[in-house]
Amino acid sequence: MQLLANTTSPFVRIARIAMIEKGLELEPILVDPWADDVRLREANAATRVPTLVLDNGIPLTESLLIVQWLEATRPAPQWPSLLGADPQRIAGVLSRAGIALGAIEASVHTIITRKVTAPVLFDETPVGLRRRRTMVEGMQRLEAVAAEMSGANVAQKAPGLDAICAVVLFDYQQFRYGDQPWLPATPALKALSQALRERASFAQTLPR
């Protein structure tokens, strides 16, 4: 089994955290999606990370599809569920994860667009400003519901997918946009991030 990845992608980090929490620790094979790496292209026509190649050669792409495979192949109670068992709880987890993923996508797309144009030519365009708004409002909405992802002794139990995505968003925003004045203060998300770094899955996968 091989995990094709890089060290900065928040989507890679979501998949890696989920894998580690499910007891599947793989040393990632680092590839450069921008270099059209032949290994990545053979496994994934979109040449995107993460791409998980199973022992039988079947490639799994997209972080949430990898999470879904983990939930199916390593189910509770043998392994911690990243979604929960109660339908209402699952809906809440998926709703909060969706907020985080929307903001993550806006963050990543902004960085990608900056690679082909100067930031000043994109960031202040209507599309650039809309993506920034998505990032800001996404973090603010997650800040308002952070208590639902925390709880007592949060670092002592496996996190839900919502907490994984929220922390990945917070850390990625700090990594890419930490010096920007428009980045909102989110002390509850910061506390959640710091608490979950006590878990190996979060500490080992910080963007760098």
Backbone as numpy.savetxt, mean C-alpha at the origin, in Angstrom:
# Nx Ny Nz CAx CAy CAz Cx Cy Cz
8.71 -19.73 -5.77 7.85 -18.54 -5.77 8.74 -17.30 -5.77
8.39 -16.32 -6.59 9.19 -15.11 -6.72 8.30 -13.88 -6.63
8.78 -12.87 -5.91 8.08 -11.60 -5.84 8.93 -10.55 -6.54
8.45 -10.08 -7.69 9.14 -9.03 -8.42 8.67 -7.70 -7.87
9.62 -6.87 -7.45 9.25 -5.69 -6.68 10.31 -4.61 -6.82
10.00 -3.44 -6.25 11.03 -2.42 -6.04 10.90 -1.92 -4.60
11.71 -0.96 -4.23 11.79 -0.57 -2.82 10.94 0.65 -2.48
10.28 1.25 -3.47 9.53 2.47 -3.20 8.03 2.33 -3.43
7.59 1.37 -4.23 6.18 1.29 -4.60 5.30 1.01 -3.39
4.29 1.83 -3.14 3.36 1.54 -2.04 2.52 0.29 -2.32
2.29 -0.01 -3.58 1.52 -1.21 -3.92 2.33 -2.47 -3.59
3.62 -2.43 -3.85 4.50 -3.52 -3.43 4.45 -3.67 -1.92
4.49 -2.56 -1.21 4.53 -2.63 0.25 3.25 -3.24 0.81
2.09 -2.89 0.23 0.84 -3.49 0.68 0.91 -5.01 0.55
1.36 -5.47 -0.62 1.45 -6.91 -0.85 2.45 -7.56 0.09
3.59 -6.94 0.30 4.62 -7.53 1.16 4.16 -7.61 2.60
3.53 -6.55 3.11 3.02 -6.58 4.48 2.01 -7.72 4.63
1.09 -7.81 3.68 0.08 -8.86 3.75 0.73 -10.24 3.71
1.72 -10.43 2.87 2.39 -11.72 2.77 3.09 -12.08 4.07
3.79 -11.12 4.66 4.51 -11.40 5.90 3.53 -11.72 7.01
2.43 -10.97 7.09 1.43 -11.23 8.12 0.80 -12.61 7.95
0.79 -13.11 6.73 0.25 -14.45 6.44 1.33 -15.53 6.51
2.51 -15.16 6.97 3.58 -16.14 7.14 4.33 -16.48 5.89
4.22 -15.66 4.84 4.89 -15.92 3.57 5.94 -14.84 3.36
7.15 -15.14 3.80 8.23 -14.17 3.71 9.15 -14.53 2.55
9.13 -13.70 1.52 9.98 -13.89 0.36 10.94 -12.70 0.25
12.18 -12.98 -0.04 13.11 -11.90 -0.35 12.77 -11.39 -1.75
12.35 -10.13 -1.86 11.91 -9.65 -3.17 13.05 -9.62 -4.19
12.70 -9.89 -5.42 13.63 -9.74 -6.54 13.43 -8.34 -7.08
14.43 -7.48 -6.94 14.28 -6.09 -7.31 14.38 -5.92 -8.82
13.40 -5.25 -9.37 13.37 -4.95 -10.80 13.04 -3.47 -10.97
13.34 -2.96 -12.15 13.06 -1.56 -12.46 11.96 -1.50 -13.52
10.72 -1.17 -13.12 9.64 -1.12 -14.10 9.89 -0.12 -15.22
10.68 0.92 -14.94 10.96 1.93 -15.95 11.97 1.44 -16.99
12.73 0.42 -16.64 13.75 -0.09 -17.56 13.24 -1.21 -18.45
11.94 -1.52 -18.36 11.36 -2.59 -19.18 12.09 -3.91 -18.93
12.29 -4.21 -17.64 13.01 -5.41 -17.24 12.36 -6.65 -17.86
13.16 -7.47 -18.51 12.63 -8.63 -19.24 11.95 -9.62 -18.31
12.45 -9.76 -17.08 11.84 -10.69 -16.13 10.43 -10.23 -15.76
10.28 -8.93 -15.57 8.97 -8.39 -15.22 8.03 -8.45 -16.41
8.54 -8.16 -17.59 7.68 -8.16 -18.78 7.17 -9.56 -19.10
8.01 -10.56 -18.89 7.58 -11.94 -19.16 6.45 -12.35 -18.22
6.49 -11.86 -17.00 5.48 -12.25 -16.00 4.26 -11.36 -16.04
4.42 -10.12 -16.48 3.34 -9.14 -16.40 3.43 -8.21 -17.60
2.48 -8.32 -18.51 2.50 -7.50 -19.73 2.45 -6.01 -19.42
1.89 -5.65 -18.27 1.83 -4.24 -17.88 3.14 -3.74 -17.29
4.09 -4.66 -17.07 5.40 -4.35 -16.45 5.24 -3.50 -15.19
4.36 -3.98 -14.30 4.12 -3.27 -13.05 4.46 -4.17 -11.87
4.85 -3.52 -10.79 5.09 -4.22 -9.53 3.97 -3.87 -8.56
3.64 -4.83 -7.66 4.25 -6.15 -7.48 3.70 -7.17 -8.47
4.55 -8.14 -8.77 4.12 -9.32 -9.51 4.64 -10.53 -8.75
3.72 -11.39 -8.35 4.07 -12.60 -7.59 3.94 -13.80 -8.53
5.06 -14.48 -8.75 5.07 -15.67 -9.61 5.03 -16.89 -8.70
3.96 -17.66 -8.79 3.79 -18.81 -7.93 4.71 -19.95 -8.33
4.79 -20.96 -7.47 5.67 -22.11 -7.73 5.34 -22.79 -9.05
4.08 -22.77 -9.45 3.68 -23.42 -10.70 3.80 -22.49 -11.91
4.38 -21.30 -11.68 4.61 -20.38 -12.78 3.50 -19.39 -13.04
2.35 -19.54 -12.36 1.24 -18.61 -12.57 1.59 -17.26 -11.95
1.51 -16.18 -12.73 1.80 -14.85 -12.17 0.55 -14.20 -11.61
0.69 -13.60 -10.45 -0.37 -12.81 -9.84 0.07 -11.36 -9.85
-0.78 -10.47 -10.38 -0.45 -9.06 -10.44 -1.47 -8.26 -9.65
-1.11 -7.03 -9.32 -1.94 -6.09 -8.57 -2.01 -6.49 -7.09
-1.72 -5.54 -6.24 -1.58 -5.82 -4.82 -2.85 -6.40 -4.21
-4.01 -5.87 -4.56 -5.24 -6.36 -3.94 -5.60 -7.76 -4.41
-5.22 -8.12 -5.63 -5.45 -9.49 -6.10 -4.53 -10.46 -5.36
-3.33 -10.02 -5.05 -2.42 -10.84 -4.25 -2.99 -11.03 -2.85
-3.54 -9.96 -2.27 -4.18 -10.06 -0.96 -5.35 -11.04 -1.02
-6.14 -10.95 -2.07 -7.28 -11.86 -2.21 -6.80 -13.31 -2.30
-5.73 -13.56 -3.02 -5.17 -14.92 -3.11 -4.70 -15.39 -1.72
-4.07 -14.50 -0.98 -3.61 -14.85 0.38 -4.79 -15.20 1.27
-5.86 -14.43 1.20 -7.04 -14.71 2.01 -7.63 -16.08 1.66
-7.56 -16.45 0.38 -8.14 -17.72 -0.06 -7.25 -18.91 0.28
-5.95 -18.73 0.19 -5.03 -19.85 0.39 -4.50 -19.97 1.81
-4.59 -18.89 2.58 -4.14 -18.91 3.97 -5.24 -18.30 4.84
-6.36 -19.01 4.94 -7.54 -18.45 5.61 -7.44 -18.51 7.12
-8.31 -17.73 7.75 -8.49 -17.84 9.21 -9.25 -19.14 9.49
-9.05 -19.75 10.66 -8.29 -19.24 11.81 -6.83 -19.64 11.80
-6.40 -20.43 10.79 -4.99 -20.81 10.77 -4.08 -19.60 10.62
-4.55 -18.64 9.84 -3.79 -17.41 9.61 -4.70 -16.22 9.91
-4.14 -15.10 10.28 -4.99 -13.94 10.56 -5.71 -13.45 9.31
-6.97 -13.10 9.46 -7.71 -12.52 8.35 -7.39 -11.04 8.26
-7.19 -10.55 7.05 -6.92 -9.14 6.85 -8.20 -8.34 6.64
-9.33 -9.05 6.59 -10.61 -8.40 6.34 -11.57 -8.51 7.52
-11.47 -9.56 8.29 -12.42 -9.83 9.35 -13.42 -10.88 8.93
-14.33 -11.23 9.82 -15.30 -12.30 9.53 -16.71 -11.78 9.38
-17.08 -10.77 10.15 -18.43 -10.22 10.11 -18.61 -9.36 8.85
-19.71 -9.55 8.11 -19.91 -8.79 6.87 -19.86 -7.28 7.05
-20.41 -6.78 8.16 -20.38 -5.34 8.39 -18.96 -4.86 8.65
-18.20 -5.66 9.38 -16.80 -5.33 9.64 -16.02 -5.33 8.33
-16.25 -6.33 7.50 -15.55 -6.41 6.21 -15.85 -5.18 5.36
-17.11 -4.75 5.34 -17.48 -3.58 4.56 -16.73 -2.34 5.04
-16.62 -2.18 6.36 -15.90 -1.03 6.89 -14.42 -1.06 6.53
-13.82 -2.24 6.65 -12.40 -2.39 6.31 -12.17 -2.04 4.84
-13.02 -2.58 3.96 -12.85 -2.33 2.53 -13.11 -0.86 2.19
-14.07 -0.24 2.87 -14.35 1.17 2.62 -13.14 2.04 2.98
-12.58 1.80 4.16 -11.42 2.60 4.58 -10.20 2.29 3.71
-10.01 1.04 3.35 -8.91 0.69 2.46 -9.06 1.39 1.11
-10.30 1.50 0.65 -10.55 2.17 -0.63 -10.18 3.64 -0.60
-10.46 4.31 0.52 -10.05 5.71 0.66 -8.54 5.83 0.54
-7.83 4.96 1.25 -6.37 5.00 1.21 -5.84 4.70 -0.18
-6.42 3.71 -0.84 -5.93 3.34 -2.17 -6.16 4.45 -3.18
-7.28 5.16 -3.08 -7.51 6.28 -3.98 -6.44 7.34 -3.83
-6.08 7.65 -2.58 -5.04 8.65 -2.33 -3.67 8.13 -2.76
-3.41 6.84 -2.55 -2.14 6.26 -3.00 -2.01 6.36 -4.51
-3.07 6.02 -5.23 -3.02 6.10 -6.69 -2.76 7.53 -7.15
-3.42 8.52 -6.52 -3.18 9.91 -6.88 -1.72 10.29 -6.61
-1.17 9.81 -5.51 0.23 10.11 -5.17 1.18 9.51 -6.19
0.96 8.26 -6.53 1.86 7.57 -7.46 1.74 8.17 -8.87
0.53 8.43 -9.31 0.35 9.01 -10.64 0.99 10.38 -10.75
0.98 11.13 -9.66 1.66 12.43 -9.66 3.16 12.24 -9.83
3.73 11.30 -9.11 5.17 11.04 -9.23 5.51 10.56 -10.64
4.68 9.68 -11.20 4.94 9.17 -12.55 4.87 10.30 -13.57
3.87 11.16 -13.46 3.75 12.27 -14.40 4.93 13.22 -14.28
5.42 13.40 -13.07 6.59 14.26 -12.88 7.82 13.73 -13.59
7.85 12.43 -13.83 9.01 11.84 -14.51 9.08 12.27 -15.98
7.95 12.66 -16.53 7.94 13.03 -17.95 7.67 14.51 -18.16
7.47 15.26 -17.09 7.28 16.70 -17.19 7.75 17.34 -15.90
8.12 18.60 -15.96 8.55 19.28 -14.74 7.38 19.42 -13.79
7.60 19.30 -12.48 6.51 19.40 -11.51 5.66 20.66 -11.68
6.32 21.79 -11.97 5.58 23.04 -12.09 4.63 23.01 -13.26
4.92 22.18 -14.27 4.06 22.11 -15.45 2.86 21.19 -15.23
2.91 20.37 -14.19 1.81 19.44 -13.94 1.08 19.72 -12.64
1.81 19.96 -11.58 1.19 20.03 -10.25 0.11 21.10 -10.15
0.26 22.18 -10.90 -0.72 23.27 -10.81 -1.76 23.21 -11.91
-1.77 22.17 -12.71 -2.81 22.00 -13.72 -4.09 21.51 -13.04
-5.24 21.58 -13.71 -6.47 21.07 -13.10 -6.36 19.61 -12.67
-5.71 18.78 -13.50 -5.55 17.37 -13.14 -4.63 17.24 -11.94
-3.51 17.96 -11.94 -2.58 17.89 -10.83 -3.20 18.34 -9.53
-3.97 19.41 -9.58 -4.63 19.92 -8.38 -5.71 18.96 -7.88
-6.38 18.29 -8.81 -7.41 17.32 -8.41 -6.76 16.12 -7.72
-5.62 15.71 -8.21 -4.92 14.61 -7.56 -4.42 15.02 -6.18
-3.96 16.25 -6.08 -3.53 16.74 -4.76 -4.72 16.77 -3.81
-5.85 17.22 -4.29 -7.05 17.24 -3.45 -7.41 15.84 -2.99
-7.29 14.85 -3.88 -7.56 13.47 -3.52 -6.64 13.02 -2.39
-5.35 13.38 -2.49 -4.40 13.01 -1.44 -4.79 13.66 -0.11
-5.05 14.96 -0.15 -5.35 15.70 1.09 -6.65 15.20 1.72
-7.71 15.12 0.92 -8.99 14.70 1.48 -8.95 13.24 1.91
-8.22 12.41 1.20 -8.10 11.01 1.60 -7.46 10.88 2.96
-6.36 11.62 3.19 -5.70 11.56 4.48 -6.58 12.13 5.59
-7.29 13.21 5.29 -8.17 13.80 6.30 -9.31 12.85 6.68
-9.87 12.17 5.70 -10.95 11.23 6.00 -10.44 10.04 6.81
-9.25 9.57 6.50 -8.68 8.47 7.27 -8.32 8.92 8.68
-7.86 10.15 8.81 -7.56 10.69 10.13 -8.80 10.67 11.01
-9.95 10.97 10.41 -11.20 11.02 11.17 -11.67 9.66 11.64
-11.22 8.59 10.97 -11.66 7.23 11.35 -10.49 6.38 11.84
-9.39 7.04 12.19 -8.19 6.30 12.60 -8.45 5.41 13.81
-9.33 5.84 14.70 -9.63 5.04 15.89 -10.21 3.69 15.53
-10.91 3.60 14.42 -11.50 2.33 14.00 -10.46 1.36 13.48
-9.27 1.87 13.19 -8.19 1.00 12.70 -7.14 0.74 13.77
-7.26 1.41 14.91 -6.24 1.33 15.95 -6.65 0.38 17.06
-7.29 0.91 18.08 -7.66 0.08 19.21 -6.49 -0.12 20.15
-6.75 -0.79 21.26 -5.72 -1.03 22.26 -4.70 -2.05 21.76
-3.45 -1.80 22.08 -2.36 -2.73 21.74 -2.37 -3.08 20.25
-2.47 -2.06 19.42 -2.62 -2.29 17.99 -1.46 -3.08 17.40
-0.25 -2.88 17.94 0.92 -3.56 17.38 1.00 -5.03 17.77
0.14 -5.47 18.69 0.21 -6.84 19.18 -0.65 -7.81 18.39
-1.38 -7.31 17.40 -2.24 -8.18 16.61 -2.09 -7.85 15.13
-2.43 -8.81 14.29 -2.32 -8.59 12.86 -3.25 -7.46 12.43
-2.79 -6.54 11.60 -3.61 -5.41 11.19 -4.62 -5.82 10.13
-5.67 -5.04 10.00 -6.60 -5.23 8.90 -6.07 -4.57 7.65
-6.69 -4.88 6.52 -6.26 -4.29 5.26 -6.40 -2.77 5.29
-7.38 -2.25 6.02 -7.55 -0.80 6.10 -6.36 -0.15 6.79
-5.90 -0.73 7.90 -4.75 -0.17 8.60 -3.49 -0.29 7.75
-3.34 -1.41 7.06 -2.19 -1.58 6.17 -2.16 -0.47 5.13
-3.27 -0.27 4.44 -3.31 0.72 3.37 -3.16 2.14 3.91
-3.76 2.43 5.06 -3.67 3.77 5.64 -2.23 4.11 6.03
-1.53 3.16 6.64 -0.14 3.40 7.04 0.76 3.49 5.82
0.52 2.64 4.84 1.31 2.71 3.61 1.14 4.08 2.96
-0.09 4.59 2.93 -0.33 5.93 2.40 0.43 6.98 3.21
0.28 6.95 4.53 0.94 7.96 5.36 2.44 7.96 5.14
3.05 6.78 5.18 4.51 6.69 5.04 4.96 7.12 3.64
4.17 6.77 2.63 4.53 7.16 1.26 4.42 8.67 1.09
3.40 9.27 1.68 3.25 10.72 1.60 4.44 11.41 2.27
4.87 10.89 3.42 6.02 11.47 4.09 7.28 11.29 3.26
7.39 10.15 2.60 8.56 9.83 1.79 8.64 10.73 0.56
7.50 10.97 -0.09 7.50 11.70 -1.35 7.16 13.19 -1.20
6.32 13.52 -0.24 5.78 14.88 -0.16 5.95 15.50 1.23
6.82 14.94 2.04 6.93 15.39 3.43 7.29 16.86 3.59
7.89 17.47 2.56 8.30 18.87 2.65 7.28 19.83 2.06
6.13 19.29 1.63 5.14 20.13 0.97 4.19 20.78 1.99
3.95 22.08 1.88 3.10 22.76 2.87 1.64 22.35 2.80
1.21 21.77 1.68 -0.19 21.37 1.56 -0.50 20.03 2.23
0.54 19.30 2.61 0.32 18.01 3.24 -0.33 18.22 4.61
-1.51 17.64 4.85 -2.21 17.92 6.11 -1.56 17.21 7.29
-1.73 17.81 8.45 -1.27 17.17 9.69 -2.26 16.07 10.05
-1.74 14.88 10.27 -2.59 13.74 10.62 -1.95 12.99 11.79
-2.06 13.54 12.99 -1.38 12.94 14.15 -1.86 11.53 14.47
-3.13 11.24 14.26 -3.61 9.89 14.56 -3.02 8.87 13.58
-2.92 9.23 12.31 -2.29 8.32 11.34 -0.80 8.17 11.64
-0.18 9.26 12.06 1.24 9.19 12.44 1.44 8.23 13.60
0.58 8.31 14.59 0.67 7.42 15.76 0.45 5.97 15.35
-0.50 5.75 14.44 -0.76 4.39 13.97 0.45 3.85 13.22
1.05 4.69 12.39 2.25 4.27 11.66 3.38 3.91 12.61
3.61 4.76 13.59 4.70 4.50 14.54 4.44 3.24 15.35
3.19 3.02 15.73 2.86 1.83 16.51 3.08 0.56 15.69
2.65 0.57 14.45 2.74 -0.63 13.64 4.16 -0.93 13.16
5.04 0.04 13.29 6.45 -0.25 12.95 7.08 -1.23 13.93
6.41 -1.50 15.03 6.90 -2.53 15.94 6.73 -3.92 15.31
5.88 -4.03 14.32 5.70 -5.30 13.63 6.71 -5.41 12.49
7.29 -6.60 12.34 8.32 -6.80 11.32 7.80 -6.48 9.92
6.53 -6.78 9.67 5.99 -6.58 8.33 6.05 -5.12 7.92
5.89 -4.21 8.86 5.95 -2.78 8.55 7.38 -2.26 8.59
8.14 -2.70 9.59 9.52 -2.20 9.74 10.40 -2.61 8.57
10.22 -3.81 8.06 11.08 -4.32 6.99 10.73 -3.78 5.61
9.59 -3.11 5.49 9.12 -2.73 4.15 9.02 -1.22 3.97
9.60 -0.44 4.86 9.54 1.01 4.72 10.14 1.44 3.38
9.53 2.43 2.72 10.07 2.86 1.42 11.46 3.47 1.57
12.29 3.18 0.60 13.67 3.71 0.63 14.23 3.82 -0.79
